[in-house]
Amino acid sequence: MLATVGGTLALLLGLLLLLLPLLATELSRPRDSVWGAVVLLLGLVLVTSADRLTGAPMLAVLCGGLLIGRLGSEVGQARWRQLTDEERQLLVSSERWNRSVQQLTASFSTLLTQASVLVSNLGGRLPSRPHQQQTLGAARTAGDGQPSEAGQPRGTAGGDGASGSA
């Protein structure tokens, strides 16, 4: 239970770190997306392995989570202190967040449009693929170009039923 809750929180935190450059560029740094991916991976592992984490391993995960939270709050406070007063006021304003959310929505709609174009382009190519597999399958059964006898594997005697001994 605790691993699932911690994993869910890690997934949300990792998603927030990935979206930080889009939502709050003033607070983001170049490698935040890498750390966001690492936190997402941690969350995914915690959620999928929750039943195996009991006892001492769960205590280690809990302590690791507390350390990550403490270090994350220190980094966040240091980044906040580096902002000027004007940037702090702008970051707190609702107008700025509305604009950021609109930009994020526009980015996601562009992403979905591009994904649908990609899927439609791939969809036109997929029907020809089974035909290619049938052609390859027929070429494999023919092998060396000699037709095999119906029902007889290669290298066996003819279909007359006679054995090779005299």
Buried (B, 14 or more C-beta within 10 A) or exposed (E): EBBBEBBBBBBEBBBBBBBBBBBBEBBBEEEBBEBBEBBBEBBBBBBEBBEEBEEEEBEEBBEEBEEBEEEBEEBEEEBEEEBEEEEEEEBEEEEBEEEBEEEEEEEEEEEEEEEEEEEEEEEEEEEEEEEEEEEEEEEEEEEEEEEBEEEEEEEEEEEEEEEEEE
